[in-house]
Amino acid sequence: MEDWGGPRDEWAEVMDDIQRLSPDVIVTTSHGWARTLNAVIGMIPIVISALSPIEQEVISSLARGSGNITGIAIDLGPDFYSKQLDLLLEAAPKVSHVAFLSAERIYYGMRQLWREANQRGVSIQEFLYSHNYEALFGSMVREGATAVLVLADANHVPHADQIARLARQYRLPLTSPFRRLTEAGALMSYGIDWSGVDRGLAVYTARVLGGTKPSELPFEQPRRYELVLNLQTADDLGLTFPGSLMAFADDMLERGRSP
């Protein structure tokens, strides 16, 4: 179950369907659905993969499930984005001002990112999520952005093609936590192995169906990360990945494979 972004008055109809069907377990990737379902239908176990579930008030602790909720916690803190910034600057050393494509609310780790960007001799500016990516990128360019760093916010994934196209249009090196964006034509990505998250969801769902209570299952966190480089986009931007990055990469999209 995913939050498709439809009108909230449609949620009541979906909730009625779920109560009528009375499933043995609910699997979701949506913070909103997990909170709402747990509040309204508290007896049905919920297995979720969630970005920053504590911050999003889905759970209170990673040590054990909260009530009827368990799953995979994807908690990418400021240190993770500092690592992404380092990789971006290694690939594009002439970058001076980074646009941070964020979520609907101000990112809690932004102050740390400001400090660490300053230590690296660059500036970073947050741009809150809007469905109007054309306007967002226009604002970035007007503010002097020379590269883009993308927050791990699920809102961005359905728009991967548009985001990658706009980054190429404005000749902005872009790095994100999503391989999907790199496959669409962004410069690079560094993030968790999402296929591993899907496998973890399947394992936890099977355990719940087998009778294990969610409260007995601590939230798991992804252990494997992958670096993906787009060689064609690097060529188009006049960049050359250094050998250190290429040696570290888990996958390199060959020339001619990007849009």
URNOR-V770327 format. One record per pair of residues at least 4 apart in sequence whose C-alpha atoms are under 8 Angstrom apart, sorted by sequence separation. I is the first residue (numbers start at 1). J is the second residue. D is the distance in whole Angstrom. If there is no record, write none. Layout:
I_J_D / I_J_D
This chain:
6_10_7 / 7_11_8 / 8_12_8 / 9_13_8 / 10_14_7 / 11_15_6 / 12_16_6 / 13_17_6 / 14_18_6 / 15_19_6 / 16_20_6 / 17_21_6 / 18_22_6 / 30_34_6 / 31_35_6 / 32_36_6 / 33_37_6 / 34_38_6 / 35_39_6 / 36_40_6 / 37_41_5 / 38_42_5 / 52_56_6 / 53_57_6 / 54_58_6 / 61_65_7 / 65_69_6 / 66_70_7 / 76_80_6 / 77_81_7 / 78_82_6 / 79_83_6 / 80_84_6 / 81_85_6 / 82_86_6 / 83_87_6 / 84_88_6 / 85_89_6 / 86_90_6 / 87_91_6 / 88_92_6 / 89_93_5 / 102_106_7 / 103_107_7 / 106_110_8 / 109_113_6 / 110_114_6 / 111_115_6 / 112_116_6 / 113_117_6 / 114_118_6 / 115_119_6 / 116_120_6 / 117_121_6 / 118_122_5 / 132_136_6 / 133_137_6 / 134_138_6 / 135_139_6 / 136_140_6 / 137_141_6 / 138_142_6 / 139_143_6 / 140_144_6 / 141_145_5 / 152_156_8 / 153_157_8 / 154_158_8 / 155_159_8 / 156_160_6 / 159_163_6 / 160_164_6 / 161_165_6 / 162_166_6 / 163_167_6 / 164_168_6 / 165_169_6 / 166_170_6 / 167_171_6 / 168_172_6 / 178_182_7 / 179_183_6 / 180_184_6 / 181_185_7 / 182_186_4 / 193_197_7 / 194_198_6 / 195_199_6 / 196_200_6 / 197_201_6 / 198_202_6 / 199_203_6 / 200_204_6 / 201_205_6 / 202_206_6 / 203_207_6 / 204_208_6 / 205_209_6 / 206_210_6 / 207_211_7 / 208_212_5 / 212_216_7 / 213_217_7 / 230_234_6 / 231_235_6 / 232_236_6 / 233_237_6 / 234_238_6 / 235_239_6 / 241_245_6 / 242_246_7 / 243_247_6 / 244_248_6 / 245_249_6 / 253_257_6 / 254_258_8 / 18_23_7 / 28_33_7 / 37_42_7 / 38_43_8 / 53_58_5 / 54_59_5 / 61_66_7 / 65_70_5 / 76_81_8 / 88_93_8 / 89_94_8 / 102_107_7 / 117_122_5 / 118_123_6 / 140_145_5 / 141_146_8 / 167_172_5 / 168_173_8 / 176_181_7 / 181_186_6 / 182_187_6 / 207_212_6 / 208_213_6 / 212_217_8 / 234_239_5 / 235_240_7 / 241_246_7 / 253_258_7 / 28_34_7 / 38_44_8 / 53_59_6 / 54_60_6 / 59_65_7 / 60_66_7 / 64_70_8 / 65_71_8 / 89_95_7 / 117_123_6 / 130_136_7 / 167_173_7 / 176_182_8 / 182_188_5 / 208_214_7 / 234_240_6 / 246_252_8 / 54_61_7 / 59_66_6 / 117_124_6 / 167_174_7 / 175_182_8 / 182_189_6 / 234_241_7 / 38_46_8 / 54_62_8 / 181_189_7 / 114_123_7 / 127_136_7 / 179_188_8 / 59_69_8 / 114_124_6 / 164_174_8 / 179_189_6 / 231_241_8 / 62_73_7 / 113_124_8 / 175_186_7 / 178_189_6 / 179_190_8 / 34_46_7 / 174_186_6 / 175_187_6 / 176_188_7 / 177_189_5 / 178_190_7 / 179_191_8 / 127_140_8 / 173_186_7 / 174_187_5 / 175_188_5 / 176_189_5 / 177_190_5 / 178_191_6 / 34_48_7 / 173_187_6 / 174_188_7 / 175_189_5 / 176_190_6 / 177_191_4 / 175_190_7 / 176_191_7 / 177_192_7 / 110_126_8 / 164_181_6 / 168_185_8 / 229_246_8 / 26_44_7 / 28_46_8 / 30_48_8 / 163_181_8 / 164_182_8 / 168_186_7 / 25_44_6 / 26_45_6 / 27_46_6 / 28_47_7 / 29_48_5 / 30_49_8 / 31_50_7 / 148_167_8 / 165_184_8 / 167_186_7 / 24_44_7 / 25_45_5 / 26_46_5 / 27_47_5 / 28_48_5 / 29_49_5 / 30_50_7 / 53_73_6 / 106_126_8 / 160_180_7 / 161_181_7 / 164_184_6 / 165_185_7 / 229_249_7 / 23_44_7 / 24_45_7 / 25_46_6 / 26_47_6 / 27_48_6 / 28_49_7 / 29_50_6 / 48_69_7 / 52_73_7 / 53_74_8 / 157_178_8 / 160_181_5 / 164_185_5 / 165_186_8 / 227_248_7 / 228_249_6 / 231_252_7 / 232_253_7 / 15_37_8 / 19_41_7 / 22_44_8 / 25_47_7 / 31_53_7 / 35_57_8 / 46_68_6 / 47_69_6 / 48_70_6 / 49_71_6 / 50_72_6 / 51_73_6 / 52_74_6 / 53_75_7 / 106_128_7 / 164_186_5 / 227_249_5 / 228_250_6 / 229_251_6 / 230_252_6 / 231_253_6 / 232_254_6 / 35_58_6 / 45_68_5 / 46_69_5 / 47_70_5 / 48_71_5 / 49_72_5 / 50_73_5 / 51_74_5 / 52_75_5 / 105_128_7 / 157_180_7 / 161_184_5 / 226_249_7 / 227_250_5 / 228_251_5 / 229_252_5 / 230_253_5 / 231_254_6 / 232_255_4 / 34_58_7 / 44_68_7 / 45_69_6 / 46_70_6 / 47_71_5 / 48_72_6 / 49_73_6 / 50_74_6 / 51_75_6 / 52_76_7 / 98_122_7 / 100_124_7 / 102_126_6 / 104_128_5 / 105_129_8 / 148_172_7 / 150_174_8 / 152_176_7 / 157_181_8 / 160_184_7 / 161_185_8 / 226_250_6 / 227_251_7 / 228_252_6 / 229_253_6 / 230_254_7 / 231_255_6 / 232_256_6 / 1_26_8 / 31_56_7 / 43_68_7 / 49_74_7 / 51_76_7 / 96_121_7 / 97_122_6 / 98_123_6 / 99_124_6 / 100_125_6 / 101_126_6 / 102_127_6 / 103_128_5 / 104_129_5 / 147_172_5 / 148_173_6 / 149_174_6 / 150_175_6 / 151_176_7 / 152_177_6 / 197_222_7 / 226_251_8 / 228_253_7 / 230_255_8 / 232_257_7 / 233_258_7 / 1_27_6 / 2_28_6 / 3_29_8 / 42_68_7 / 96_122_5 / 97_123_5 / 98_124_5 / 99_125_5 / 100_126_5 / 101_127_5 / 102_128_5 / 103_129_5 / 104_130_7 / 146_172_6 / 147_173_5 / 148_174_5 / 149_175_5 / 150_176_5 / 151_177_7 / 152_178_8 / 196_222_7 / 232_258_6 / 1_28_4 / 2_29_6 / 3_30_6 / 31_58_6 / 95_122_7 / 96_123_6 / 97_124_6 / 98_125_6 / 99_126_6 / 100_127_6 / 101_128_6 / 102_129_6 / 145_172_8 / 146_173_7 / 147_174_6 / 148_175_6 / 149_176_6 / 150_177_7 / 1_29_7 / 2_30_5 / 97_125_8 / 99_127_7 / 101_129_7 / 196_224_8 / 230_258_7 / 1_30_7 / 3_32_7 / 133_162_8 / 137_166_7 / 141_170_8 / 193_222_8 / 3_33_7 / 38_68_7 / 133_163_7 / 137_167_8 / 192_222_7 / 2_33_8 / 38_69_8 / 78_109_5 / 82_113_7 / 192_223_8 / 193_224_6 / 77_109_7 / 78_110_8 / 81_113_8 / 85_117_8 / 134_166_7 / 192_224_6 / 193_225_5 / 192_225_4 / 193_226_6 / 78_112_7 / 82_116_7 / 191_225_5 / 192_226_6 / 34_69_8 / 78_113_7 / 82_117_8 / 190_225_7 / 191_226_6 / 190_226_6 / 191_227_7 / 189_226_8 / 190_227_4 / 189_227_6 / 190_228_6 / 188_227_7 / 189_228_5 / 188_228_6 / 189_229_7 / 99_140_6 / 188_229_5 / 187_229_6 / 188_230_6 / 187_230_5 / 186_230_7 / 187_231_8 / 185_230_7 / 99_145_6 / 182_228_7 / 187_233_6 / 97_144_7 / 98_145_5 / 99_146_8 / 101_148_7 / 182_229_7 / 183_230_7 / 186_233_7 / 187_234_6 / 97_145_5 / 98_146_6 / 99_147_6 / 100_148_6 / 101_149_6 / 102_150_6 / 103_151_7 / 182_230_6 / 185_233_6 / 96_145_8 / 97_146_5 / 98_147_5 / 99_148_5 / 100_149_5 / 101_150_5 / 102_151_5 / 179_228_7 / 96_146_6 / 97_147_7 / 98_148_5 / 99_149_6 / 100_150_6 / 101_151_6 / 103_153_6 / 95_146_6 / 98_149_7 / 100_151_7 / 102_153_7 / 95_147_6 / 103_155_8 / 85_149_7 / 173_237_7 / 84_149_8 / 168_233_8 / 172_237_8 / 171_237_6 / 168_237_8 / 183_253_7 / 185_258_5 / 184_258_6 / 185_259_6 / 183_258_6 / 184_259_7 / 76_152_8 / 92_173_7 / 88_173_8 / 88_174_8 / 88_175_7 / 84_175_7 / 84_176_8 / 51_152_7 / 51_153_7 / 84_190_7 / 72_197_7 / 72_200_7 / 71_200_8 / 72_201_7 / 71_201_6 / 71_204_6 / 70_214_5 / 68_213_8 / 69_214_6 / 70_215_7 / 68_214_5 / 69_215_7 / 71_217_8 / 73_219_6 / 75_221_8 / 67_214_7 / 68_215_6 / 70_217_6 / 71_218_8 / 72_219_5 / 73_220_6 / 74_221_6 / 92_239_7 / 49_197_7 / 66_214_8 / 67_215_6 / 70_218_7 / 71_219_5 / 72_220_5 / 73_221_5 / 74_222_7 / 91_239_7 / 65_214_6 / 66_215_6 / 70_219_6 / 71_220_6 / 72_221_6 / 73_222_8 / 91_240_7 / 65_215_4 / 72_222_7 / 91_241_5 / 64_215_6 / 65_216_7 / 90_241_8 / 91_242_7 / 49_201_7 / 64_216_7 / 65_217_6 / 90_242_7 / 48_201_7 / 64_217_6 / 65_218_5 / 47_201_7 / 64_218_4 / 65_219_6 / 91_245_8 / 63_218_5 / 64_219_6 / 90_245_8 / 62_218_6 / 63_219_6 / 47_204_7 / 62_219_5 / 47_205_6 / 62_220_8 / 87_245_8 / 45_208_8 / 47_214_8 / 45_213_8 / 46_214_8 / 45_214_7 / 27_201_8 / 27_205_8 / 25_205_7 / 25_208_7 / 25_209_7 / 24_209_7
